[in-house]
Amino acid sequence: MDEEDDDEPTSGIAQDGASKKKKPKKKKKKGKDNHEATGEAGAAGAGAPPMGALGQPLAPIAEEEWVDISDVVNLAAEGMFLGEMLESPQFRLYDAMSAIEIMDPKMDSGFNSGADMTLDRAEAEDVVSRSLTHEQMITVWDHLLMYYLLWLDGHTIVQTIFSCLYLQDPQRYVATMPIFGAFVDAFLVACRAARSAVLRANIFDDEDFLPNLFGVDLDACCAFSTKTSEVFESLTRHRKALAKEGGKSGTSPASRAARRMEWMGDYMMALAALSREGGIDDKARAAARRHIEACQRVVEQLRAEAENGGAAADDCAGALRCFDASLNRKLLVPGPPRTVEPIKDRAAVLKRLTSHLSELLLSVDVHQLPLAKVLDGAITCKGEPEPNVLPRSIVHSSLTDRSGHLRWLLLDSLEACLFPADALTHCKKAAEAFLAHCESVFSHTLRLANASRARRFRRLAHYFADFNALQHEAWQLDEELKRTFASNLHYHRPCWVWVMEQCLNAMISKLFLGFDLDLYDEAEFHMIYWYIDYLFGLRIYNSNELCHAKEQMVASSGNKKKPSAARQQEKGAASRGQRPRNPPPFLLHLEATQATVRGLFRLLAFCQRHDLTSAPRAASAGLAQRFVLRFRSLEHFRLPHLPSFKDFELSSASALAPVEGRAVLDAAKASLTDAAALLERISSSKVQEDEAGRISEETTALKRVVVANQLAVAELSRMLDSGKMQKVVATTSDHPYLVTVLPPSRQVQKAVAPSK
């Protein structure tokens, strides 16, 4: 630190402090060193001696005058308490947080910079070559695609894609190999298209994507051309030549290289179609779909190729030397060295590539999906909780680039709640004002639906006040619809129920996201499920009314001569909350989910009462504070009844009573049995083709949770009878947000299963 203070030219305080740390020079010693020091001092100051900030002459600096002040620093530290810090006008908190320890290999990124790779050194050591075999090209290309996926996951471009030494100067190192150059040009075109799509959507955060290029000129980087058409033509020509050279076996190095060039060409053209500046039209969607499906077929061939064995180990080790991120370390911000670990498992890379292509394919037709599916994450693949930033950006651009598409989504969703289509004509002023406000709110909601899970969890809390204001406008519009349409209005509150449904869905999504993000302690699981049970009850009540009204509308349209008094009677029955005769699958699924959540609340409350979980006692004792923390943001929307912590205590009081333990387990068993019966009804019901896959997948996951917790209830009943209670574990292994309670015997089974 003393040397650093001496380098400051204008810091008087620093110089004064440094002079105080030096011993005064008492006596000159004779000798060679002394004469050299005196000579240097005389040469530096031709006239008067150098002056300090306070007008006093500075003592000459010599090696032996530096003093170790560690004891002074340690003594000062002993006199400080926790939370205190040192500061001066030139050393604030920001400076302290930004400071690095010089010459520390973990903190100083410039330490031992001589070991960093350079292009001259790479050429001297034959790390880069101007002539590669097909096997070596394949190894480099596969590694580039792996780093491309890591770049889209939020890592810097200079530590992933441009850690490849060949990309530092493609015209120098790649242009001598036409096949390699054609692939690199297509790869760079795809990178530019992906970055353009992400920047245009502008939904990314720091943890999603780093747009900074760190001085890399991505737009100009190429071996031969940057134009998509020219690159695709060159790639196709070389691919055909390789395929002809490889023959029909498909296992030769030339055939394998041709396969990768085919994939790269189709992927490049798909991204070029999906990242168009003027929006994506039907022709571009068809082209993108065709190219992505071709990419999926090639990935299946690559998977079969990997199972049969890839390149030789020596070729792989030699070719991968061209990936060295230390070359770009000087471009990064000073601080702790950041490294990006490559994915070494080829099967894992192909799995991620498959998910990425599936998400891109779903994003092509996202404009045809209804509002509910778009808000629930329409491009999430099974087993992949969150797509990377590129498909989410394409989805957002597809939904917002089309003029009037958001209003079409809103009207389509409103009409599903029996909003009259003629309202825009007969109640134009009120309906237009309501729709304008809806567009303002849902434009932000759609943006949030394509953000990362962590951002979505935090920002959802700020939207419930907007939904509350929208609910008041919906009530007023419903009153005007009643006055205008009278008996021709099939449902008496379409707008109010629609806003309520959207807000309740957002509330449930926020609470469930806490399980995805692992934010909750086991001690509060039953409290979260208790609140969600109430929200599901509101959704089911409104959905029952709406579905009953739809059935009555269909019945009345089939019998046009039905008296108006009968229609009024049916409307009155619907307003009293009657259930439909044939509940649709989505309503049965809501009821099954609510029954499962209620069973989990009762089961977890029993486990909390008997201290069977590993939750810390502090978490159990602070449930009142956690109740406020978890549900405070939901209070901005006016619910029919605002649940309080006292309500929660009353609901869980039976589980806390020692004599009621058996009754609580029986109640949990009954709820899970009801859920199982409802799931069986869903399986036997007729589901539309577009909903069959989603309903079937959700039903299967819910069945696993129900069956596993039924087994847990049975074992807990046996333990209660024997009087020997043992610890249980609550895990989300069977479902993203519905836990499975594992008794001791099931814990052993879960531990043994992976080893098999």
C-alpha positions in Angstrom: 0.0 0.0 0.0 2.9 2.4 0.6 4.1 2.1 -2.9 0.6 2.7 -4.2 0.4 5.9 -2.0 3.7 7.2 -3.4 2.3 6.8 -7.0 -0.5 9.2 -6.3 0.6 12.6 -7.6 -2.1 14.9 -6.0 -3.1 13.1 -2.8 -1.6 15.3 -0.1 -3.0 13.2 2.7 -1.6 10.0 1.3 1.8 11.6 0.9 1.8 13.0 4.4 0.7 9.6 5.8 3.5 7.9 3.8 6.1 10.4 5.1 5.0 9.7 8.7 5.5 6.0 8.2 9.2 6.5 7.2 12.0 6.8 9.8 13.9 10.1 9.7 17.4 9.8 8.2 19.9 10.4 11.0 23.3 9.6 9.6 24.7 8.8 6.2 26.7 5.7 5.7 29.7 5.6 3.6 29.8 3.1 0.8 28.8 2.4 -2.7 25.1 2.2 -2.1 25.1 5.5 -0.3 27.0 7.3 -3.0 24.7 5.9 -5.7 21.6 7.0 -3.7 23.1 10.5 -3.2 23.9 10.8 -6.8 20.4 9.8 -7.9 18.9 12.3 -5.5 21.1 15.1 -6.7 20.3 14.3 -10.3 16.6 14.4 -9.7 16.6 17.7 -7.9 18.8 20.1 -9.8 17.9 23.0 -7.4 15.7 22.9 -4.3 14.8 19.6 -2.7 11.4 18.1 -3.6 8.6 19.6 -1.5 5.7 17.7 0.0 2.0 18.8 0.1 2.6 20.8 3.4 5.6 22.6 2.0 8.2 20.5 3.9 11.0 18.8 2.1 10.6 15.1 1.5 13.3 12.7 2.7 15.1 10.7 0.1 13.5 7.3 -0.6 15.8 4.3 -0.1 15.2 0.6 0.0 16.1 0.2 3.7 13.7 3.0 4.8 10.5 0.9 4.2 8.9 0.0 7.5 6.7 -3.0 8.2 3.4 -1.6 9.7 1.6 -4.9 10.1 1.7 -4.5 13.9 0.1 -1.1 13.7 -2.7 -2.4 11.4 -3.3 -5.4 13.7 -3.5 -3.2 16.7 -6.0 -0.9 15.0 -8.1 -3.9 14.0 -8.2 -5.1 17.6 -9.8 -1.8 18.6 -12.6 -2.1 16.0 -15.9 -3.8 16.5 -18.0 -5.9 14.1 -19.6 -3.6 11.5 -17.0 -0.8 11.7 -14.7 0.2 8.9 -12.0 2.6 8.1 -12.5 5.4 5.7 -11.1 8.7 4.5 -12.2 11.3 2.0 -10.1 9.4 -0.6 -11.1 5.9 0.6 -14.8 5.3 0.8 -16.9 2.1 0.9 -17.0 1.9 -2.9 -13.2 2.0 -3.0 -12.9 -0.6 -0.3 -15.2 -3.0 -2.1 -13.4 -2.4 -5.4 -9.9 -2.8 -4.0 -7.9 -5.9 -4.9 -4.9 -7.4 -3.2 -1.9 -6.8 -5.4 0.1 -9.9 -6.4 -2.6 -12.3 -4.9 -3.1 -15.0 -7.5 -6.8 -15.3 -6.5 -7.6 -11.6 -6.6 -5.1 -9.9 -8.9 -6.0 -10.8 -12.5 -2.7 -9.3 -13.8 -0.6 -11.6 -11.5 1.7 -13.9 -13.5 0.3 -12.4 -16.8 3.4 -13.8 -18.5 1.8 -17.2 -18.5 -1.2 -15.9 -20.6 -1.4 -17.2 -24.1 -0.6 -15.0 -27.0 -1.0 -15.5 -30.8 2.8 -15.4 -31.4 3.3 -18.0 -28.7 0.5 -20.1 -30.1 2.2 -20.1 -33.5 5.6 -20.9 -32.0 4.2 -23.8 -30.0 2.1 -25.1 -32.9 -1.1 -24.6 -30.9 -2.8 -23.2 -34.1 -2.3 -24.8 -37.4 -3.1 -23.8 -41.0 -3.9 -27.3 -41.9 -6.2 -29.5 -39.9 -7.5 -33.0 -40.5 -11.2 -33.7 -40.6 -11.1 -35.3 -37.2 -9.4 -32.2 -35.7 -12.0 -29.9 -37.4 -14.8 -32.0 -35.9 -13.3 -31.7 -32.4 -12.9 -27.9 -32.7 -16.5 -27.5 -34.1 -18.0 -29.6 -31.3 -16.2 -27.5 -28.7 -17.3 -24.3 -30.4 -21.0 -25.4 -30.2 -20.6 -26.3 -26.5 -19.1 -22.9 -25.8 -22.0 -21.3 -27.8 -24.5 -22.8 -25.4 -22.5 -21.6 -22.4 -22.4 -18.1 -23.9 -26.2 -18.1 -24.1 -26.3 -19.2 -20.5 -24.8 -15.9 -19.4 -21.0 -16.3 -19.7 -18.8 -13.7 -21.4 -18.1 -14.1 -25.1 -14.4 -13.8 -24.7 -14.3 -16.7 -22.2 -16.5 -19.0 -24.4 -16.6 -18.5 -28.1 -13.6 -16.3 -28.6 -11.4 -18.5 -26.3 -10.8 -20.3 -29.6 -7.5 -18.9 -31.0 -8.6 -19.5 -34.6 -11.4 -16.8 -34.1 -8.9 -14.2 -33.1 -7.8 -13.7 -36.7 -9.9 -16.0 -39.0 -8.5 -14.5 -42.2 -5.0 -15.4 -41.0 -5.6 -18.8 -39.5 -8.8 -20.1 -41.0 -8.9 -18.8 -44.6 -6.2 -21.3 -45.5 -8.7 -24.1 -44.9 -11.9 -23.5 -47.0 -14.0 -26.1 -45.2 -13.1 -24.8 -41.8 -13.6 -21.2 -43.0 -17.1 -22.0 -44.3 -18.1 -23.5 -41.0 -16.6 -20.6 -39.0 -18.4 -18.0 -41.1 -21.8 -19.8 -40.6 -21.1 -20.1 -36.9 -20.3 -16.4 -36.6 -23.4 -15.5 -38.6 -25.5 -17.5 -36.1 -23.8 -15.7 -33.2 -24.6 -12.3 -34.7 -28.2 -13.3 -35.3 -28.6 -14.7 -31.7 -27.1 -11.6 -30.2 -29.3 -9.3 -32.4 -32.4 -11.2 -31.3 -31.5 -11.0 -27.6 -30.8 -7.3 -27.8 -33.9 -6.5 -29.8 -36.2 -8.3 -27.3 -34.3 -6.7 -24.3 -35.7 -9.0 -21.7 -32.3 -10.2 -20.4 -30.7 -9.4 -17.1 -27.1 -9.7 -16.0 -27.4 -13.3 -14.9 -29.0 -14.2 -18.3 -26.8 -12.7 -20.9 -23.8 -10.4 -21.1 -24.0 -8.3 -24.4 -20.6 -6.7 -23.9 -18.2 -7.8 -26.6 -15.1 -6.6 -24.7 -13.6 -5.0 -27.7 -14.2 -8.0 -30.1 -15.5 -6.8 -33.5 -18.1 -9.6 -34.0 -19.7 -7.9 -37.0 -16.5 -7.8 -39.0 -15.1 -11.1 -37.8 -15.1 -13.7 -40.7 -12.9 -15.9 -42.8 -14.5 -15.1 -46.2 -17.8 -13.3 -45.9 -20.4 -12.0 -43.5 -23.4 -12.2 -45.8 -25.8 -14.9 -44.9 -26.6 -16.0 -48.5 -23.0 -16.2 -49.5 -22.0 -18.1 -46.4 -24.9 -20.6 -46.8 -23.9 -21.1 -50.5 -20.3 -21.8 -49.6 -21.2 -24.1 -46.7 -23.6 -26.1 -48.9 -20.9 -26.5 -51.6 -18.3 -27.8 -49.2 -20.8 -30.0 -47.4 -21.8 -31.7 -50.6 -18.1 -32.2 -51.5 -17.5 -33.8 -48.1 -20.5 -36.0 -48.3 -19.4 -37.3 -51.7 -15.9 -37.9 -50.3 -17.2 -39.8 -47.3 -19.4 -42.1 -49.3 -22.5 -43.9 -48.0 -21.0 -45.4 -44.8 -21.7 -42.3 -42.8 -18.9 -43.1 -40.3 -15.9 -41.7 -42.1 -14.4 -38.4 -40.9 -15.6 -36.6 -44.1 -19.2 -37.8 -43.6 -19.1 -36.8 -39.9 -17.8 -33.3 -40.9 -20.5 -33.0 -43.6 -23.1 -33.8 -41.0 -22.0 -31.0 -38.7 -21.8 -28.6 -41.7 -25.4 -29.5 -42.5 -26.5 -28.8 -38.9 -24.7 -25.5 -38.9 -26.2 -24.3 -42.2 -29.8 -25.2 -41.1 -29.3 -23.6 -37.6 -27.8 -20.4 -39.2 -30.8 -20.1 -41.6 -33.3 -20.7 -38.8 -31.8 -17.9 -36.6 -31.6 -15.6 -39.6 -35.4 -16.1 -40.2 -36.3 -15.7 -36.5 -34.2 -12.6 -35.9 -35.5 -10.4 -38.8 -35.7 -6.7 -38.0 -39.0 -6.2 -39.6 -40.7 -9.0 -37.7 -41.4 -12.6 -38.5 -44.0 -13.3 -41.2 -45.6 -16.6 -42.1 -43.0 -17.4 -44.8 -40.1 -16.8 -42.3 -41.8 -19.0 -39.7 -42.2 -21.9 -42.2 -38.6 -21.6 -43.2 -37.5 -21.5 -39.6 -39.6 -24.5 -38.7 -38.2 -26.5 -41.7 -34.6 -25.7 -40.7 -35.0 -26.5 -37.0 -36.6 -29.8 -37.8 -33.6 -30.6 -40.0 -31.3 -29.7 -37.1 -33.2 -32.0 -34.8 -32.7 -34.9 -37.3 -29.0 -34.2 -37.5 -28.7 -34.1 -33.6 -30.2 -37.6 -33.5 -27.5 -38.7 -35.9 -24.9 -37.0 -33.8 -26.2 -38.8 -30.7 -25.9 -42.2 -32.5 -22.5 -41.2 -33.6 -21.4 -40.4 -30.0 -22.7 -43.7 -28.8 -20.6 -45.5 -31.3 -17.4 -43.6 -30.4 -16.0 -40.3 -31.6 -12.6 -38.9 -32.4 -9.4 -40.5 -31.1 -8.2 -39.2 -27.8 -4.9 -37.9 -29.1 -6.6 -35.9 -31.8 -9.0 -34.4 -29.3 -6.3 -33.5 -26.8 -4.2 -31.9 -29.5 -7.0 -30.0 -31.2 -8.4 -28.6 -28.0 -5.2 -26.8 -27.2 -6.5 -24.0 -29.4 -9.1 -23.1 -26.7 -7.3 -20.8 -24.2 -9.3 -18.1 -22.4 -6.1 -16.6 -20.9 -5.5 -14.8 -24.2 -8.5 -12.5 -23.4 -7.9 -12.1 -19.7 -6.6 -8.6 -20.3 -9.9 -7.6 -21.8 -11.9 -8.4 -18.6 -12.4 -6.1 -15.6 -9.7 -6.4 -13.0 -10.7 -8.6 -10.1 -10.8 -12.3 -9.2 -10.0 -14.5 -12.2 -13.2 -15.9 -13.7 -13.1 -19.2 -15.4 -15.7 -21.0 -17.5 -15.7 -24.7 -17.0 -16.4 -26.6 -20.3 -18.9 -29.3 -20.5 -16.8 -32.5 -21.0 -19.7 -34.9 -21.3 -20.7 -35.2 -24.9 -24.1 -36.7 -24.1 -24.9 -33.7 -21.8 -24.0 -31.3 -24.6 -26.3 -33.1 -27.0 -29.1 -33.2 -24.5 -28.9 -29.4 -24.0 -28.7 -28.9 -27.7 -31.9 -31.0 -28.1 -33.7 -28.9 -25.5 -32.5 -25.7 -27.2 -33.8 -26.8 -30.6 -37.2 -27.9 -29.1 -37.5 -24.5 -27.4 -36.8 -22.7 -30.6 -39.3 -24.9 -32.5 -42.0 -24.0 -29.9 -41.1 -20.3 -30.2 -41.9 -20.4 -33.9 -45.6 -21.0 -33.4 -46.0 -19.2 -30.0 -48.2 -16.5 -31.7 -51.0 -19.1 -32.1 -51.1 -19.9 -28.3 -53.8 -18.4 -26.0 -52.9 -15.9 -23.3 -52.9 -18.4 -20.5 -50.3 -20.7 -22.1 -48.1 -17.8 -23.0 -48.1 -16.5 -19.4 -47.4 -19.9 -18.0 -44.3 -20.4 -20.1 -45.2 -22.0 -23.4 -41.6 -23.0 -24.5 -40.5 -24.8 -21.4 -39.5 -28.4 -22.2 -40.1 -31.4 -20.0 -37.2 -31.8 -17.6 -35.9 -28.3 -18.4 -37.2 -25.8 -15.9 -36.0 -22.7 -17.7 -35.0 -22.1 -21.4 -31.9 -19.9 -22.1 -32.2 -16.3 -23.1 -32.4 -16.8 -26.9 -35.8 -18.7 -27.2 -37.3 -16.5 -24.6 -36.2 -13.4 -26.6 -37.7 -14.8 -29.8 -41.0 -15.5 -28.0 -41.2 -12.0 -26.7 -40.4 -10.5 -30.1 -42.9 -12.7 -31.8 -45.7 -11.6 -29.4 -44.8 -7.9 -29.5 -43.7 -7.3 -33.1 -47.1 -8.1 -34.5 -49.3 -5.1 -34.4 -52.5 -5.7 -32.5 -51.5 -9.2 -31.4 -51.7 -8.4 -27.7 -55.2 -7.1 -28.0 -56.2 -10.2 -29.9 -54.9 -12.3 -27.1 -56.8 -10.3 -24.5 -60.1 -10.4 -26.5 -59.7 -14.1 -27.1 -59.1 -14.7 -23.4 -62.1 -12.4 -22.4 -64.4 -14.2 -24.8 -63.5 -17.5 -23.0 -65.1 -15.8 -20.0 -68.3 -15.1 -22.0 -67.4 -11.4 -22.7 -69.8 -10.4 -25.5 -68.2 -9.7 -28.8 -70.6 -6.9 -29.5 -69.5 -5.0 -26.4 -66.9 -3.1 -28.5 -69.8 -1.7 -30.5 -72.5 -1.1 -27.9 -70.2 -0.2 -25.0 -67.4 1.2 -27.0 -66.1 3.9 -24.7 -66.0 1.9 -21.6 -64.7 -1.3 -23.3 -62.0 0.6 -25.2 -60.8 2.2 -22.0 -60.7 -1.1 -20.2 -58.8 -2.8 -23.0 -56.3 0.0 -23.2 -55.6 -0.4 -19.5 -55.3 -4.2 -20.0 -52.8 -3.8 -22.8 -50.7 -1.5 -20.6 -50.7 -4.0 -17.7 -50.2 -7.2 -19.8 -47.5 -5.8 -22.0 -45.4 -5.7 -18.8 -46.7 -9.1 -17.7 -45.8 -10.7 -21.0 -42.3 -9.3 -20.7 -42.1 -10.7 -17.2 -43.3 -14.1 -18.3 -40.2 -14.4 -20.5 -37.7 -13.2 -17.8 -35.7 -15.5 -15.6 -37.4 -17.3 -12.7 -35.6 -15.2 -10.1 -36.5 -11.9 -11.8 -40.1 -13.1 -12.2 -40.4 -14.0 -8.6 -39.2 -10.5 -7.4 -41.1 -8.4 -9.9 -44.4 -10.1 -9.7 -44.9 -8.5 -6.3 -45.2 -5.1 -8.1 -48.1 -6.0 -10.4 -50.8 -6.8 -7.9 -51.7 -3.2 -7.3 -52.2 -2.8 -11.1 -54.5 -5.8 -11.1 -56.4 -4.3 -8.3 -57.1 -1.1 -10.2 -58.0 -3.2 -13.2 -60.5 -5.1 -11.1 -62.4 -1.9 -10.2 -62.6 -1.0 -13.9 -63.8 -4.5 -14.7 -66.6 -4.3 -12.1 -67.8 -1.0 -13.7 -67.7 -2.4 -17.2 -69.7 -5.5 -16.1 -72.4 -3.1 -14.6 -72.6 -1.3 -18.0 -72.8 -4.7 -19.8 -75.7 -5.7 -17.6 -77.6 -2.5 -18.4 -76.8 -2.8 -22.1 -77.3 -6.5 -22.8 -79.8 -7.3 -20.0 -81.0 -10.9 -20.5 -78.7 -11.4 -23.5 -75.7 -11.3 -21.3 -74.8 -15.0 -20.7 -72.7 -14.4 -17.6 -73.2 -11.6 -15.2 -69.6 -10.7 -14.4 -67.2 -11.8 -17.2 -64.6 -9.0 -16.9 -64.4 -9.2 -13.1 -63.9 -13.0 -13.1 -61.3 -12.7 -15.9 -59.2 -10.2 -14.0 -59.6 -12.3 -10.8 -58.5 -15.4 -12.7 -55.4 -13.6 -14.1 -54.4 -12.2 -10.7 -55.0 -15.5 -8.8 -52.9 -17.3 -11.4 -50.1 -14.8 -10.9 -50.3 -15.2 -7.1 -50.1 -18.9 -7.3 -47.2 -18.8 -9.8 -45.3 -16.5 -7.4 -45.7 -18.7 -4.4 -44.8 -21.8 -6.4 -41.7 -20.1 -7.8 -40.4 -20.1 -4.2 -40.1 -23.9 -4.4 -38.3 -23.7 -7.7 -35.8 -21.2 -6.3 -35.5 -23.1 -3.0 -36.4 -20.0 -0.9 -38.6 -21.7 1.7 -37.7 -23.6 4.9 -39.4 -26.8 5.7 -41.0 -25.1 8.6 -43.1 -22.9 6.4 -44.1 -25.4 3.7 -47.4 -26.1 5.3 -48.1 -22.4 5.6 -47.4 -21.8 1.9 -49.7 -24.7 0.9 -52.4 -23.4 3.2 -52.5 -20.0 1.5 -52.3 -21.7 -2.0 -55.3 -23.9 -1.0 -57.3 -20.7 -0.4 -56.3 -19.2 -3.8 -57.2 -22.5 -5.6 -60.5 -22.4 -3.9 -61.3 -19.0 -5.4 -60.2 -20.1 -8.8 -62.4 -23.2 -8.6 -65.4 -21.3 -7.4 -65.2 -18.8 -10.3 -64.5 -21.6 -12.8 -67.5 -23.6 -11.7 -69.8 -20.6 -12.2 -68.3 -19.9 -15.6 -68.5 -23.5 -16.9 -72.0 -23.8 -15.6 -73.0 -20.6 -17.5 -71.4 -22.0 -20.7 -73.4 -25.2 -20.4 -76.6 -23.2 -19.9 -75.7 -21.1 -22.9 -75.2 -24.2 -25.1 -78.5 -25.7 -23.8 -80.4 -22.5 -24.5 -79.0 -22.1 -28.0 -80.1 -25.7 -28.7 -83.7 -24.9 -27.7 -84.5 -21.5 -29.1 -88.2 -21.7 -27.9 -87.2 -21.9 -24.2 -89.1 -19.3 -22.3 -87.2 -16.3 -21.0 -88.3 -17.0 -17.4 -86.5 -20.4 -17.6 -83.4 -18.7 -18.9 -83.5 -16.2 -16.1 -83.9 -19.1 -13.6 -80.8 -20.8 -15.1 -78.9 -17.6 -14.8 -79.9 -17.2 -11.2 -78.7 -20.8 -10.5 -75.4 -20.1 -12.2 -75.0 -16.9 -10.1 -75.4 -19.1 -7.0 -72.2 -21.0 -7.9 -73.6 -24.3 -9.2 -71.2 -26.9 -10.7 -71.3 -27.9 -14.3 -72.7 -31.2 -15.3 -69.5 -32.2 -17.2 -66.5 -30.4 -15.8 -63.8 -29.8 -18.4 -60.3 -31.4 -17.8 -58.7 -28.1 -16.8 -61.3 -27.7 -14.0 -60.8 -31.3 -12.8 -57.0 -30.7 -12.8 -57.5 -27.5 -10.7 -59.6 -29.5 -8.2 -57.0 -32.4 -8.1 -54.2 -29.9 -7.5 -56.2 -28.2 -4.7 -56.9 -31.6 -3.1 -53.2 -32.5 -3.3 -52.1 -29.1 -1.8 -54.7 -29.5 1.0 -53.4 -33.0 1.8 -49.8 -31.8 1.9 -50.8 -29.0 4.3 -52.3 -31.5 6.7 -49.5 -34.0 6.3 -46.8 -31.4 6.8 -48.6 -29.8 9.7 -48.7 -33.2 11.4 -44.9 -33.6 10.8 -44.3 -30.2 12.3 -46.4 -31.0 15.4 -44.4 -34.1 16.1 -41.0 -32.5 15.2 -40.3 -34.9 12.4 -38.7 -32.5 10.0 -35.2 -31.1 10.1 -36.4 -27.4 10.1 -34.5 -25.2 12.6 -36.5 -24.1 15.6 -35.9 -20.4 14.8 -37.8 -20.8 11.6 -40.7 -22.5 13.3 -40.8 -19.8 16.0 -40.7 -17.0 13.4 -43.7 -18.1 11.3 -45.6 -14.9 12.0 -42.8 -12.8 10.6 -42.4 -15.2 7.6 -46.2 -15.0 7.0 -45.9 -11.2 6.5 -42.7 -11.6 4.3 -44.3 -14.2 2.0 -47.8 -12.8 1.6 -47.4 -9.0 2.1 -47.2 -8.3 -1.6 -50.4 -10.2 -2.3 -52.4 -7.8 -0.1 -52.3 -5.2 -2.8 -55.0 -7.1 -4.6 -58.4 -7.1 -2.9 -59.5 -10.7 -2.3 -63.0 -11.7 -1.0 -61.3 -12.5 2.3 -57.8 -11.5 3.2 -56.2 -14.5 5.0 -54.3 -13.6 8.2 -51.8 -15.4 10.4 -54.6 -15.9 12.9 -56.6 -17.7 10.3 -53.6 -20.0 9.6 -53.2 -20.7 13.3 -56.8 -21.7 13.6 -56.6 -24.0 10.6 -53.5 -25.7 11.9 -54.7 -25.9 15.5 -56.1 -29.4 15.1 -52.6 -30.6 14.0 -51.1 -29.0 17.1 -53.4 -30.8 19.5 -51.8 -34.1 20.7 -55.1 -36.0 20.7 -55.9 -35.0 17.1 -52.9 -36.5 15.4 -54.8 -39.5 14.0 -57.6 -37.2 12.8 -55.1 -35.0 10.9 -53.5 -38.0 9.2 -56.9 -39.4 8.2 -57.9 -35.9 6.8 -54.6 -35.9 4.8 -55.4 -39.4 3.5 -58.9 -38.3 2.5 -57.6 -35.3 0.5 -55.0 -37.4 -1.3 -57.7 -40.0 -2.1 -59.9 -37.3 -3.6 -57.0 -36.1 -5.7 -56.4 -39.6 -7.0 -60.0 -40.0 -7.9 -60.0 -36.7 -9.8 -56.9 -37.6 -11.7 -58.5 -40.9 -12.8 -61.5 -38.9 -14.1 -59.1 -36.7 -16.1 -57.4 -39.8 -17.6 -60.8 -41.2 -18.7 -62.2 -37.9 -20.0 -62.0 -36.6 -23.6 -59.3 -34.0 -24.0 -58.8 -31.9 -27.1 -55.7 -32.7 -29.1 -53.9 -29.4 -28.4 -54.3 -29.9 -24.6 -53.8 -33.7 -24.5 -50.0 -33.5 -24.1 -49.9 -30.8 -21.5 -52.8 -32.3 -19.4 -51.3 -35.8 -19.6 -47.9 -34.6 -18.5 -49.2 -32.6 -15.6 -51.5 -35.4 -14.5 -48.6 -37.9 -14.5 -46.5 -35.7 -12.3 -49.3 -35.1 -10.0 -50.0 -38.8 -9.7 -46.5 -39.4 -8.6 -46.8 -36.9 -5.8 -50.2 -38.3 -4.7 -49.1 -41.9 -4.6 -45.8 -41.1 -2.8 -47.6 -39.1 -0.1 -50.2 -41.8 0.3 -47.4 -44.2 1.2 -46.0 -41.6 3.6 -49.4 -41.3 5.4 -49.6 -45.1 5.7 -46.1 -45.4 7.2 -46.7 -42.4 9.6 -49.9 -44.1 10.8 -47.9 -47.2 11.6 -45.3 -45.2 13.4 -48.0 -43.4 15.4 -49.5 -46.8 16.4 -46.2 -48.1 17.5 -45.2 -44.9 19.3 -41.8 -44.8 17.6 -41.7 -41.6 15.5 -38.7 -41.1 13.1 -37.6 -38.1 11.1 -39.0 -37.5 7.6 -37.7 -35.5 4.6 -39.7 -33.2 2.4 -38.3 -33.1 -1.2 -39.4 -31.8 -4.6 -38.0 -34.9 -6.4 -41.3 -35.8 -8.0 -42.7 -32.4 -8.8 -41.3 -28.9 -9.2 -43.4 -27.3 -6.4 -45.4 -30.1 -4.7 -43.2 -31.9 -2.1 -43.0 -35.6 -1.4 -42.7 -36.6 2.2 -40.2 -39.4 2.5 -40.3 -41.6 5.7 -37.1 -43.5 6.7 -37.8 -46.5 4.5 -38.5 -44.4 1.4 -35.3 -42.4 2.1 -33.3 -45.6 1.8 -35.0 -46.5 -1.4 -34.3 -43.1 -2.9 -30.6 -43.4 -1.9 -30.2 -46.9 -3.4 -32.1 -46.1 -6.7 -29.4 -43.9 -8.3 -26.7 -46.4 -7.6 -28.6 -49.1 -9.6 
